[in-house]
Amino acid sequence: MEIKVLGPGCAKCKSTYNAIEKVIRENNLDVKLVKIDDIEQIMNYNIMTTPAVVVDEEVKIKGHVPSESEVRKLLGI
């Protein structure tokens, strides 16, 4: 599984990355976590609000920082 956090590096984007990283670490998951801050790459996903979370190339969350429970649900745990 590959998860991408899309955003220009704002506080919400960093919080999103940190929340996902924490859940992955706590559950010892084999997940590749990537931060994308290049505007051109972000635009390829047709999102207008950040942060956004892309799981295996499908946009799952956009425009808000997910809670840890939302991240767990997203990862199927």
Contacts in CASP RR format, 6 or more apart in sequence:
PFRMAT RR
TARGET T0000
AUTHOR 0000-0000-0000
METHOD contacts of the structure
MODEL  1
MEIKVLGPGCAKCKSTYNAIEKVIRENNLDVKLVKIDDIEQIMNYNIMTT
PAVVVDEEVKIKGHVPSESEVRKLLGI
1 29 0 8 1.000
1 30 0 8 1.000
1 31 0 8 1.000
1 32 0 8 1.000
1 55 0 8 1.000
1 56 0 8 1.000
1 75 0 8 1.000
2 31 0 8 1.000
2 32 0 8 1.000
2 34 0 8 1.000
2 55 0 8 1.000
2 56 0 8 1.000
2 57 0 8 1.000
3 20 0 8 1.000
3 31 0 8 1.000
3 32 0 8 1.000
3 33 0 8 1.000
3 34 0 8 1.000
3 53 0 8 1.000
3 54 0 8 1.000
3 55 0 8 1.000
4 34 0 8 1.000
4 35 0 8 1.000
4 36 0 8 1.000
4 53 0 8 1.000
4 54 0 8 1.000
5 13 0 8 1.000
5 16 0 8 1.000
5 17 0 8 1.000
5 20 0 8 1.000
5 33 0 8 1.000
5 34 0 8 1.000
5 35 0 8 1.000
5 36 0 8 1.000
5 51 0 8 1.000
5 52 0 8 1.000
5 53 0 8 1.000
6 13 0 8 1.000
6 36 0 8 1.000
6 37 0 8 1.000
6 41 0 8 1.000
6 42 0 8 1.000
6 45 0 8 1.000
6 47 0 8 1.000
6 50 0 8 1.000
6 51 0 8 1.000
6 52 0 8 1.000
6 53 0 8 1.000
6 54 0 8 1.000
7 13 0 8 1.000
7 35 0 8 1.000
7 36 0 8 1.000
7 37 0 8 1.000
7 42 0 8 1.000
7 50 0 8 1.000
7 51 0 8 1.000
7 52 0 8 1.000
8 37 0 8 1.000
8 39 0 8 1.000
8 42 0 8 1.000
8 50 0 8 1.000
9 37 0 8 1.000
10 50 0 8 1.000
10 51 0 8 1.000
12 50 0 8 1.000
12 51 0 8 1.000
12 63 0 8 1.000
12 64 0 8 1.000
12 65 0 8 1.000
13 35 0 8 1.000
13 37 0 8 1.000
13 50 0 8 1.000
13 51 0 8 1.000
15 51 0 8 1.000
15 65 0 8 1.000
16 51 0 8 1.000
16 53 0 8 1.000
16 61 0 8 1.000
16 65 0 8 1.000
16 66 0 8 1.000
17 33 0 8 1.000
17 35 0 8 1.000
17 51 0 8 1.000
19 65 0 8 1.000
19 66 0 8 1.000
19 67 0 8 1.000
19 68 0 8 1.000
19 71 0 8 1.000
20 33 0 8 1.000
20 53 0 8 1.000
20 66 0 8 1.000
20 71 0 8 1.000
21 33 0 8 1.000
22 68 0 8 1.000
23 29 0 8 1.000
23 68 0 8 1.000
23 71 0 8 1.000
23 72 0 8 1.000
23 75 0 8 1.000
23 77 0 8 1.000
24 31 0 8 1.000
24 33 0 8 1.000
24 75 0 8 1.000
27 72 0 8 1.000
27 75 0 8 1.000
27 77 0 8 1.000
29 75 0 8 1.000
29 77 0 8 1.000
31 75 0 8 1.000
36 42 0 8 1.000
42 50 0 8 1.000
42 52 0 8 1.000
45 52 0 8 1.000
45 54 0 8 1.000
45 59 0 8 1.000
46 59 0 8 1.000
47 59 0 8 1.000
47 62 0 8 1.000
47 63 0 8 1.000
49 62 0 8 1.000
49 63 0 8 1.000
50 62 0 8 1.000
50 63 0 8 1.000
51 61 0 8 1.000
51 62 0 8 1.000
51 63 0 8 1.000
51 64 0 8 1.000
51 65 0 8 1.000
52 59 0 8 1.000
52 61 0 8 1.000
52 62 0 8 1.000
52 63 0 8 1.000
53 59 0 8 1.000
53 60 0 8 1.000
53 61 0 8 1.000
53 62 0 8 1.000
53 66 0 8 1.000
53 74 0 8 1.000
54 60 0 8 1.000
55 74 0 8 1.000
60 74 0 8 1.000
61 70 0 8 1.000
61 74 0 8 1.000
66 74 0 8 1.000
END
